Amino acid sequence: MRVLLESHRLNVREFNSASAVLSSDALDGIDCFVLDYQMPGMNGLELIEALRRRGIGSAAILVSALSVSGAGERLRRAGVIASLMKPLSEGELIGWIRRAVEPATATRH
């Protein structure tokens, strides 16, 4: 995924686990998190909720091979802008990321 995102000229920070994200001091400036729902230890939705409790309000996109049924309200409260099912198209993913980062890019000028 990193290569795909970088081919669209997006800056990417990659983390190998939810705990790596939570222990990072390099979260400032992240405009959009793209998270897999299934991760060891903590799922992607739980990670976004933990980030929100820390005051990190960056956009979030959740990607999953499984349906995250029944979590609609929880996803909305956590500020997840899209919950995408695998396999997903390049255009769909890039489109959602662009929607997420455009307002942030515009406010940084």
N, C-alpha and C positions, 0 to 999 in steps of 0.2 A: 504494500500500500504506500509505503514511503516513496518509492520510485515513481509511482503513479502521481502522487500529489506534487512531488517536486517537478515532474514533467509539465505540470500546469503552473509552475513558478510560485508555488506556495512554500512558505518556510515551514519546516516540520521539526517538531521535537518529539522524539520517540521515547516511551517508557515501557519497561517490560512487565510492570505489574501495577496494581492500584496502590500498593504500599510505596512503590517508587515515586508515583505521582504525589502522594500525600507527604512524603519526606523531602520533596524537591523544594529548593528555594528559588527555582527558575520558572515560576508559574505566571509572573507578571508579564503582560504583553501577549499572552495566549488569547487569541480572538475566538477560537472555536476548538472544542475538544471533540474528537471522533473516537468513540469508545465501543469496544465490543461488549455485548451484554455478559457473555460467559467469560469470566476471568477467575483465576485461582484466588481464593480467599475472600474476595469482595466482588460482586458483580458491578457492571458499568453504571447501573442506576444508583446503587449504594454509593459508588464513588462520587457521582455528581452530587448526591445529597450531602456527602461529607464536605465536598468543595463549597457548596452553598453555605453550610454552617460556618465555614471559615471566611465567608464574605466574598468568595470568588464567583462572579456572575457571568463569566464567559459563556457564549453559546455552546450548546452540547448537541451532538448527533449520536444516537445510539444505533449500533449495527448488530444484528443477531440472526443466527440460523434458526432460532426458535421463536415462536410467537410469544410476545410479551403481553398476552391477553390479560385483561383485568387490571392492568397497571396504568391505564389511560390517565386517570386523575393524578396519580403519583408522578407520572412523566411530566404532565403540565405543571404541577407545583414545583418540580425540580428544574423547570425551564428547558426541558429537552425540546428542541425545535423540530426534530424528525426522528422517527423510529423506523429504520429501514431493514428490510428482510434480505438476507443473503440468498442466492447470489444477487447482487445489485449491479446496475450498469454504471460505467464510468461517468456517463452524463448525469445520471441521477445523483451520485455522490458529489461530484464537482458542483452541480447546480445548488445543492443544499449548502455546501461549504461557502460558495460565493454569496448566497443570500445571508449567511451568518456573518461573514466578514466585511461585506460592503459598508454597512453603517459604521463599524469600528474603524475601517480605513478612512472613511470620510471625516470622522471626527478627529483624526490625528493630524490633519494638515495644518 
